[in-house]
Amino acid sequence: MFWTYLGRELGNRRRQTAIIAIGIGIGIALVIVVNAAAAGVRVAQATALQSVYGVGTDITVTKAVTAAAPNGGGQQFRFGAGGGGRRSRTRALNGSALRPVRGAAPFAVSSVAAVQHTAGVKAATGALDLRNVAFTGQVPAQQGQGSAGGSGAGGGGSAFGVDSFSVLGYDAGGPAIGPLTAAALTKGRALDASDGGMDVAVLDSSYATSTGKAVGGSISIGGKSFTIVGIVTSTAATGSSAADAYIPLDTAQTLAGQSGKVSDIYVQATSAAQIPAVKTALQTALGPSVTVNTEADLASTVTGSLGTAASLADSLGLWLSVLVLAAAFLIAVLFTVAGVTRRTRELGTLKAVGWSNRRIVGQIAGESLVQGLIGGALGILLGIAAISAVNLIHPTLTARTVAVARAAGRIRGAGGGGGLGRSASGAGHAAAQIALSLPLSGTVIALAVALAVLGGLIAGAFGGWRAARLRPAAALRAIA
């Protein structure tokens, strides 16, 4: 009897059922899409940070440059007797400098041991972030001395060229955390503990291809020739690597004049729940001169269209979906109450022939619940269709990742080319293009069903309350 009467009433009120179902469906679809978009943006944001942090890294420790402790005062080149040669009326000059990246202030490698002995730390390793700049050029050759100590220069022009690439010195025998863990070996071999102090290097595949380098060949770093033993390819979705070249940490320290120092410490906590406590403990143990950052700290430094999408998903999208859903529930309530008013004769007659208030309220609530479930099914279909359309289009977001020591102006790029790009203003940044993909989880579907049931129950509760107040006498007067 219940289902027969329910089906008849819904069939007789198809327009009302359609309006209520569509309203609830649109609200639920928006909730599904906003949740999927928020999850997709979080994944994209993690991808943008991957080249900075590396797989398995929970915390990074760096030290900002101060006025009292500059990092070498910029690039310097020394041209000795063998650094140039005379040719016609010009002199050829060349030189190479390996220095810490701008904004980095290397600190004692003993800090790595202090980090490793901190409670809650599972593993830690140090690295030295460097940049190699090679200078080649020609200047006019000196022809003779002029009067009063002056000099006369012969004819000839000047031409200069600068080649720059990033170099990461890391402990190949240390734990597998840090930026290099976001790269896969494709040719040759990786560096291991036996390579300590050796002039061997592993190159990023993009840099190797652009410069025509291959395994077995050589590359000049800091004025020394390094044998290329391996090629790695980034496994990050951005396609970017932490550096163009990777060399043993002790070799990098010696060539850069940073013996016994590192510029970064990558830390892995024993559990995610302990990360805040570990961060506090590290800051206390290492002092205020260092910067301790978690991935959550870096998330706010992701800018560009990715940052805009994250802001919209976290604030505007959430409130918009809540407002639309509330409006849909209100429409359902109003239509249900209006329907009960129009059914005064019918419901009053049912009460007159013996239907209890409980049975009438249950009937109205059942009708509203079915309308809500229809709206939920419609919302799920609309949500899945919208998510599929976005994934088919595969929109691309731009991410600019600001460095760990942001306050000091240190920038680490998330784009290709090894981690340091410089804008015209001198503040470095690099942009990465990240494809946005919206995931659909069972939790979101369950949430949609729950909202559909909730909408039906809310509408049914108000409609049932209105129906329970009807008196049989009202039906008799309406019939008369």
C-alpha positions, 0 to 999 in steps of 0.5 A: 500500500505504501509503495503503491500510494507513493508511486501514484503521488510522485507520478501525479506530481511529476513537475514538482518531483522534477524541480526538487530533484534538479535543485538537489542534484545541482547542489550535490553535483557542485559539492562533488566537483568542488571536493574533486577540484580541491583534491586535484589542486592538493595533488598538483601542489604536492607535485610542484613541491616535489622537486623542492622537497623530494620523495620521503622528505618531511622537513628541510633545514636551510640557512639564509644569507645575512649581510655579515656572512655573504656567500662568496660575494658573487661569482669570481673568475681567476685567469692565470698564465694558462687561462688565456692565449694570444691570438692575432690582436686579441687575448682569449680568456676562460675560467670557471667558478663553482659557488653556492646558489644565491641566497644560500649560506652553507653551515657546518655538516655537524648539524646533520648529526645533530638532526639525526639525534633529534627525537622523532627523526627517522633519517637525515642527509645533507646536500650542497646546492651549487651553481657552476658558471663558466666564462669564455671570451676575448679581449683586446691584447695589450700592445705596449706601454704608453707614457706615464705608465699608461698602456696602449691597446691595439685594435680588436673587439671583445666577445664574451660567453657565460655557461651556467648550470646547477650542481648538487653535491650529495651523500651517495652513501646516505639515506634515500631522501631529498631531491634526487629521489624524485629521479630515476636512473635511465643510463649508466649507474648511480653514485654510491659510497665508493665514489666519495672524493672522486670526479664522477657525475650523474647528469639530468637527461634534459641537460645531457640532451641539450648539451650533447653529453653521454655516459662515458663522456666528460663535463667540466665542473669547477674547472675540473673534468668529471667523468659522466657515469649515469643519466637520470630522468625526473619522475616528477609530474612537472618533469623538473629535476633538482639539478643538472649535475649530481656529484659526491658531496665531499668533492663538491665541498672541496671544489666550491671551497665549502669544506665540511659544509652543507646548504640543505638538510633533508629530514624524514620524521618517524611519523606524520603526526610527529612532524610539528614536534620535530620541527620545533625540536630542530629549531630549538636545537639548531638555533634561530640562524637556520630555517626549518620548514615543512611541506605545509610551510612551503605550500603557501609559496606556490603561486601562479594559476595553481595558487589561484585555483587552490584559493578558489577551491578552499574558500569560494568553491566551498561556500558557493557549494554550501549556498547552492545546496542550502537553496536546493534544500529550501526549494525542496521544503517549500515545494513539499509544504505547498504540495501538502497544502494542495492535498488538504482534501486528500490528506484530511480524508485519509485521516477521516478514514482512519490513517494515523498522523504517524502514517501520514507523516511517514507517507509524506517523508517517504515521498520527499526521501525518494525525491531526494534520492532521485536528486542525489542520483542526478547530482552524482551523474552531473558531478561525474560528467563534469569531472570527466569533462575536466579530465578530458580537457586536462587544463594546465596550471602554472606553478611558481615555487618560492624557495625554502629560505624565502625571506632571504630571497633564495629561490629554488625553481620547480621548472626545468633547468636545475632549480634556479631561475632569475627574473629580470629584477634579480629575484629568482623563480621558475615556472612549471606547467602542471596538468590538473586532474580531478580524482573521484573518490568513494568518500565523495559519492557517499557524501553525495548520497548522505546529502540527498537523504538529508535533503529528503528528510528535511523536506519530509520533516517540514511537510509531515509536520504540516500534514499532521496539523490537518484536521478531518473536518477540513477535508469534509468542508472542502468536499462540501 
